[in-house]
Amino acid sequence: MKFSLSGIRFLAIVALFLGIFFRFINLDQKVYWGDEAYSSLRIAGYTTEEVVEATYTGEEIGIEELQKYQRPNTERGLVDTLKVLASEDSIHPPLYYIKARFWEQLFGSSVAVKRRLPALISLFAFPCLYWLCLELFNSSLTGWIAVALVAVSPIHLLYAQEVREYSLWTVSVLLTSASLLYALRVQTKRSWIIYALTLALSLYSHLFSGMVAIAQGIYVLIRERFQWSQRLKSYILAATSGLLLFSPWLFIFLNNKRQAYEQWEWTTESLSPLSFYQSWVANLIHAFLDVQVASQDPFSLVFSYDSPITYLMLLIFLLVAYAIYFLFRQAPKSVWLFVLILMAATTLPLVLLDLKSGGQRSTIARYHLPSYLGIQLAVAYLLSTKLSNIAPSRWQFMFWRLITIILISCGIISCSLVAQSDTWWTKYSDYYNVRVAKIINQSPAPLLWSDSNYNRILSMSYALDPKVRLQLVNSPEETTEFSQSKSYLQLLQTLANPFFKNKKKVQDLSQKKLLETSKNFSDVFLLEITPPTSLLRSELQKSKNYKFELVYEEKISFKDRKTLLWRLVK
């Protein structure tokens, strides 16, 4: 007996429309975090040094003066954007930043407008995913279920609303995957040209597409049984062509690889074993469920016998494990091999690197977007196969329909919570910005002092009222008391840093600048976002005998970071 699947298709369509709705609601409500501020700096065409030299002077500035460096203007053009990316940030290929610059020049630079572009780009994932399912499974039902799962996946929603390249990367991975399968099937010159172009597009979206490309090459080799064939020849020509199209940026990246290592250095910092493995589990669960109600700490999972969330997480974990097993046992080799390789493309290298050398690369959710897609494809295959079974018993059909409804409902509930929140765990060190800004904004005429990193201050500025004034200074680098754990080479690199030569010492600025305007304000606050260690407060206490009271403190548990807000006691 075959049961009607119209209800499942209707549920998938509802989930799709809800997913589109969630992507565009309250876009300006969430914290505009440090990485987004960093993106805006690049889009506008400014270097880090320019911003630091212009704003970290100890002189009083307003929010508008600070955010001048966050939007395109007549001072800088597209060439400046490309120059800054090439010289300072070659780990981020330019495609998204070019699109974003044109977008902001056309429609403005408000937070809602900035985030509307990645949200709009994310919509192209749905037709690309459906096409991939047709090529991979030859099943319309699998395509609909996969689209529904991705549409209301909290992890995809979160990165569809960030001023970063991750929604574009997701689309490009799906597009190049479908194009490859299409080319392998039809074997026409046109199909291989399409694959070469989509591969180049993916590489210009994110450098980690290189790992996806390597995984696709392994797939083709295994599929062709490591024998020379027309398919293999065509693939090599197309992949080489795609790589050649990307070669200009690849040359720039390789020329600046030392800088890239420095920018990725933070990913080599080890986490505690509990936080490390807990992040793995959390990343898996967040593909389907992400609710911050079980614990006050948004960066940890809490398992409790009396919490229904615990049982939902266990259900999802078991379902994913069974889906992978079912895919391996039931699907043709060409199908399960492709899905498993997609899962492993970026995740496996990062996991192996962390286990061998230490670090936290494999705990960073956004690096695993291709893996999320592979997992969701496996689950969609499981559900569609069970639901479309020619001769299931009624209870089996009802059981798998219930599982489908529960899974999609988990996504809808998660997305509704994400849409209504003003912050989420993906904001990391800037998670508590709204709470801090609320305290500062309550003051009639506040002044904010800080020596925290520029991207944290830029992020905070989006939550502050225009009435807030700032005085920013740079803490001196460690030189005389350089940490013994750092090598002599690292010391020389620090001293060679151009920012070091231009930095003004906190003690000089505290004496000459920070008292000139303090009497004009109702409250003077001092913000510390650590690490790196803040020296401003201690220097002011020592040299000026200032006293501060702590008015807010929160800790980012898994990274041992703190957000501290102090008020000057008059």
Secondary structure as GFF3:
##gff-version 3
##sequence-region A 1 570
A	DSSP	alpha_helix	6	24	.	.	.	ID=ss1
A	DSSP	alpha_helix	34	44	.	.	.	ID=ss2
A	DSSP	alpha_helix	48	55	.	.	.	ID=ss3
A	DSSP	beta_strand	60	62	.	.	.	ID=ss4
A	DSSP	alpha_helix	63	67	.	.	.	ID=ss5
A	DSSP	three_ten_helix	68	70	.	.	.	ID=ss6
A	DSSP	alpha_helix	78	88	.	.	.	ID=ss7
A	DSSP	alpha_helix	95	107	.	.	.	ID=ss8
A	DSSP	alpha_helix	111	122	.	.	.	ID=ss9
A	DSSP	alpha_helix	125	137	.	.	.	ID=ss10
A	DSSP	alpha_helix	140	151	.	.	.	ID=ss11
A	DSSP	alpha_helix	154	160	.	.	.	ID=ss12
A	DSSP	alpha_helix	166	186	.	.	.	ID=ss13
A	DSSP	alpha_helix	189	203	.	.	.	ID=ss14
A	DSSP	alpha_helix	209	223	.	.	.	ID=ss15
A	DSSP	alpha_helix	230	255	.	.	.	ID=ss16
A	DSSP	alpha_helix	257	263	.	.	.	ID=ss17
A	DSSP	three_ten_helix	265	268	.	.	.	ID=ss18
A	DSSP	alpha_helix	273	285	.	.	.	ID=ss19
A	DSSP	alpha_helix	308	330	.	.	.	ID=ss20
A	DSSP	alpha_helix	333	357	.	.	.	ID=ss21
A	DSSP	three_ten_helix	361	363	.	.	.	ID=ss22
A	DSSP	three_ten_helix	365	368	.	.	.	ID=ss23
A	DSSP	alpha_helix	369	387	.	.	.	ID=ss24
A	DSSP	alpha_helix	394	420	.	.	.	ID=ss25
A	DSSP	three_ten_helix	425	430	.	.	.	ID=ss26
A	DSSP	alpha_helix	433	441	.	.	.	ID=ss27
A	DSSP	beta_strand	446	450	.	.	.	ID=ss28
A	DSSP	alpha_helix	454	461	.	.	.	ID=ss29
A	DSSP	beta_strand	469	472	.	.	.	ID=ss30
A	DSSP	alpha_helix	488	496	.	.	.	ID=ss31
A	DSSP	alpha_helix	498	502	.	.	.	ID=ss32
A	DSSP	alpha_helix	506	512	.	.	.	ID=ss33
A	DSSP	three_ten_helix	518	520	.	.	.	ID=ss34
A	DSSP	beta_strand	523	530	.	.	.	ID=ss35
A	DSSP	alpha_helix	536	543	.	.	.	ID=ss36
A	DSSP	beta_strand	548	556	.	.	.	ID=ss37
A	DSSP	three_ten_helix	557	559	.	.	.	ID=ss38
A	DSSP	beta_strand	561	568	.	.	.	ID=ss39
###
